Structures are given as C-alpha cells and as structure tokens.
C-alpha cells in the first residue's frame, strides 16, 4: 500500500482569501516524490504575458514543481472564476521558459482563443 501526504491552505485561517482555500501546498507520494505549490495574488497583463505581485490583485499565479522533474509549471488564473489565462512550462533551476499557452474568454466566460508557443492556435466560435 502506498501512502500519500497532502498539506493544503487552511480553510480556517481568517486571513486567507476564498480563492486560495484548500489549494495544495505540499504533496509527498509513497515513492518519496515531493510536489510543491506556491500561490501569489497580483495583476496580469495578457499582451506582455507579465504578472506583477499585488496582495489585492485579481489574478493568481500558481507555481508547481516536482522533485521527479526538472520542469515547473506556472499558471495564471483569474481569482474570481478560476479561468486559465496563461500556462508556462519552465526549467525549474533556471526559470527559463520552455513553452507557453495563453487563453482569452468572452464576457460569458466562454473560451474564445488559445494561442501556443509553437505558433498554433485554437479558436472557438459561439
């Protein structure tokens, strides 16, 4: 039998915004693999794919890394609805970007377009 340990952001902490509650912080598998997660609120400029830390920001930057991989995943989501706006794969040691995808949504929250670092795109028409 394999064990699994998961530590999450506390739901009982009065200072924790709702968007951060119950998110994983640290996971340790029975095989000894450690997965860590960090979250930062802030602002996001989609044209520049740039995130700026700000405690009152409307976006969340999540960074996930695993001891089993030299890669890290960075995700930018809107805090109110959790829609993915940017996903990047980065080299964990150097923080160099390796691949990315950006997404845009309409006023109803429907996915309109996703662009990928390889030059391809996905477009939805409603």
Protein Blocks (a to p, Z undefined) as FASTA:
>chain_A
ZZdddddddfkbmklcfklgopafbdcdfkopacddddddddddfklopacddfkbcbdc
dddddfkbcbdcdddddfklopafbdcdddfklopafbdcdddddfkopafbdcdfkopa
cdddZZ
